């Protein structure tokens, strides 16, 4: 249930959820990363995904993207999982525009994405050029769809490596960020007076995602030297009675100049339950790290998704949790739950 609000103000700008109740208030940014990956469950399917970005010709030159995604079923966690599907993607992107893209598998429509600009334009181009990838919920679809978010955040890695990073952008127009998400709503401490985002130093060290106790729990992750960015996901699904249980991790991180543990700017852990009717019956989102204290309130609106058919989450998340009703990165984490039923199709039947 949502409330009606003044047309010139969004609920979050009034300190309210979509339902009209007070948003939770936090004094400090969250800084509690969720740690390494738990071992695989027996009778489960796991999707792992990574998009790694580096700039071999320098940060002012195009970024080189390497994406990998793997679906694997586990019967016995002590054994290597059964490979269900996998994909690898390579792209060169400048100013969030795709200059080149290759993939394995390589569907016929892939070259049509060259020239697409990451964001809504790329997602529409993806639907038009590769409709079967979305319909089938393939690993390749997730990789291409996630180029939008990865290209948007990847430049943050530069701020961890160069103290004078602001000088690189001094002659460029500063993007207006007011109202793009809950963390940057009007009045947020994350906004400067001119409507640009205030840099955040809430970037904790995070443990490696692959767990040494479960060497087959992840696909191979690149280990590039120097400045590099990574968007990573893990989606575990298993059956609980006639429902599908889900645990999913979302993380944006960068290498550290001192060569130590990676630094993370965004992290969420999701727990969800999909009922036998295919609708979202339960959803909890727990942030591990986010830039600003006000970002922590974003999960309060995820209740608006309860009852939505899981397969429609890619569209419904953007429709229901747009602008200050949601968090850009939480929305990215939630949209990928649309493929949960695809993964669950490889599970043993209920009973």
N, C-alpha and C positions, 0 to 999 in steps of 0.2 A: 504494500500500500504506500503510495506517495502522496505528498501534500501539494497544494497549489501555492506558489510563491510570487512575490512581485516580479514583473517581467524583466526589470533591470538588474535583479539580483538572483544569484544562484543560491541554493540552500546552504552550501558550505560557507558562502560569504556572510551568512547570518549565523554561522556556528551550528548549523543543523544538518542532520542526515536527510536523505531523500524521504524518509518517513516522518520527518518533522521533529525528531527527538534530538537532544543536544549531542553534538559530536564529542567524543572523548578528547580530553585536553592533556597534553604531555609537555613536560618542562624541557626535556632533552631529546636529541635524536636517539634512535635505537642503535645499539652497538653490541649485538649479541649474535654473531654468526652461528649458523646451525651445524658447522663442523663437517667432517668427512661423510661419505656416503654409507648408509647402513648396508650390511650384507643383503644379498638377494633373498627374497622369501621363496620357500617351496611353493610350486603352483602359481607362479606369477609371471607377468610379462613386463619387461623394462624397456623404455625408450630413453636413450641418452642422445644428446645433441650438443654440438659445440660449433661456434663460429669464431675463429681466431683471425685477428687483423694485425698486420704490421706494415711498415712503410719503408721498404728497402732502399728507396731513392730519396728518403727524407720526408718529414711530415708534410711539407708543402706540396708534395707530389701525391699521386693516387695511392690509395690504400689497397693492399692485396689481401683478399679474404679467402680463407680455407674453412669450409663447412663440412662437418661429418655428422651423420645421424645413423643410429643402429637400433633396431627392434630385436629383442632376444627373449626367448621363453626359458624359464628355469623350472625344472622338475625337482632336481636335487641340487641345492646350493653348493655342495662340495664338488660338483662337476661343472665343466664348461657349459654355458647355456646353448640352446639351439637357436641358430641365427634364423630370423624370420624375414628381415628386410634390412637393407642399408643403402646409403647414398653418400656421395662425396661431391662437393661443389667448390669451384674456384671462380672467383670474380675479381675484377679490378674496378674500383669505384672512385670517382672524384666528384666532389661537391654533391654527394649522395646520388650521383647518376651512374648507371652501369655502363662502363666502357667495354667490358668483355665478360663473358660468362661461359663456363663449360661445366659439365656434370657427368657423373656416372651413377646410375643410368642417364642417358642423354635423350630425352624425348624430342620429337621433331619440332615442336614449337618453341624450344628453348632460345634460339637466336632472336626471336621476336622481342625478348626482354632487353636487348641492348638498346640503350638510350632511355630506358624507363628511369624515372626518378623515384628513389626509395620513399615509401609512405603510401598514401592512398592511391597514387598513380601506379606504383609498382604492384600493389595488391590487385587493382583492377586489371592491369596488364597480365598478371599471373592467371587470373580467372579466364581471361579471353584466350590466352595462348596455350594454357595447360589445364583445361577444365577437368580432365580425368585425374590429375594429381590431387586436386582438392577433393573431388568426389570420393577418391579412394583413401584419403588421409595419409598419403605416403610420406616417408622421411624426406624426400626431395621437396615436397610442398612446404613442409615446416621450415626447411633451410632457406628456401627462397622468400617465404613470407617473413622470416625473421631478419632478412637483410635490412628491412626498414628500421627496426629498432636498433640493430647492431651498428648501422651506419650513423644513426643519430647520436649514440652514446660513445662510440669508439674514440672520438677526439679527446674525451676526458683523460685518456691515458697520458696524453702529452703534459697535462697539468701535474702529473705525479713525477715526471722526469725533468722538468725544466722550471726553475723558480721564476724565470722571466717570461712565462708562457703568455701573460696578458699582452706583452709587446707584439706578439705574433698577430693579434687580432685588433690592434689599436686603430688601424686605418679601415677596418671592415665595419659595416653596419652591425649594430648590436641587436640581436633578435629580441623582440618584445615577448615576454613570457607570461605576462599577467593573465591569469585565468586558464592556462593550458592544462592544469591539473590541480588536485586538492592541495598539494604542497606549495603551489605557486598562486594560490587564490589571493585576491586583494587583501592587504593587511598582513600577509605572511612575512615573517622575518627572512624568508628565502628570497624576497624581492628587494631590489634596490629602488631608490626613488624614481629612477627613470624606467622602471618596469623590466629591467634585465635581472637575470638570476644572480644571486650572491654565491660565490664559490663556497663549497663546503669542504671542511677537512675531516669530516666523519667518515674515514675510510679505513676500517680495521683490517688487520692481517687475517687471512683465512687459510684454513687447512687445505691441502690438496683434495680434490674431489674423489679421485680413485682411492679406495680403501685397501691398504696392503693385505688385510685379512680376506679380501675378496678380489683377487687379481683379475677376474673376468667380469667384474661389475660394470666396467666402462669400456667404450671403444678407445682406440689409441688417440691420445691428445698430443698435439704438437708441442715441442719445447723450444720455441724460438728464442735466441738471445736478444737482448736489448729491449727496447720499448715495444710492447704488444698488448693488445686488448683481447678479451674473451667474453663472449656470451655463452653460458652453459645452461643446459636443462637436463633434468631427470624426471621421468614419469613412470611410477610403478603402479601396476593395476593387479588386483587379485579379487577373487570372489569371497563374499561374506553372505552366505545363504543365497537368496535370489537377487542380491544387489552386487554392484561392482564398487569396490573400495579403491581409493586413489590416494597416493602420496606423491607430490610433485615439488621439485626444487627449481628455482630460477635464480641465476646469479650473473651479474656483470662485474668483471674484475680486470685488473691489469698487472703486468709484471712490475716488480719493485726495482728501483735503481740500485739498491744494495745487494740484489741477487737473492734476497730472502723470500719469505712467504708472500704470496700475491696479496694485492690490496683490492678490496671490494667496495663498490659504491651503491649497488642495489642487490638485495637478496630477499626472497620470499620462500616460505615453505607452505604448501597447500595441503589440506586434507579434505577429501570430498567423498561423497557417496552418490552413486547413480542408481536409482530405483529400477525395478523390473520394467517399468513403463518407459525407461530411457531418459527420465527427467532428473535434474539435479535435486537431490533430496537433502544434502548436507554439504556445507562448505565452510571451512575455516582457513583464514590466511594469516600467517604469523611472520611479520618482517624480521629479518636478521640484521640488516643494515639499510638505512635510507639517509638521504642528505640532511633533512631538516626534521625537527620535532613534529611539525604539523603534518608531515607525510604519514605519520603513524596512525592517523585517524582514518585513512582510506579504507581499510578492511570493514569499517562499520557499515558501508553501503553494499557489501557483497550479498547481503540478504535479498537484495532486489533480483538476484539471479535464481533464487530457489524456485523450483517448478519449471524452469526453462529446459526444453529438450537439450541434452548435452551436445548433440550434433549441430545445434544452432548457436553455440556459444561464441563462435568467431564474430558473428554479426551482432548478437544480442549484447555482448559485453560493450562493444563500441556504442550501441544505441542507448543502453541503460546507464552506463558509467562514464559518460562523456564529460570532457572538461573537468570542472572542479568536483564532479560527483565521484571521480576515481583518480587513480594513480596510473600514469602512463605505463609504468613497468609492472605494476600489479595486473593491469589489463592485458599486457603481453603474456604474463604468466597464465592468466585465466583463459585466454583465447585458445591456447594449445590443448585445453581439456576437451575441445570439440572432437578430438581423435581418440578419446578414451575407448569408445565402443569398437573402433577399428582394432585397437590393441587387445581388447577383451575378447574379441572373436577367436583368438588363439588360445584362450584359457579352457580348461576342462569345463564341461557343462555343470550347472548347479545340481546339487543333490548330495 
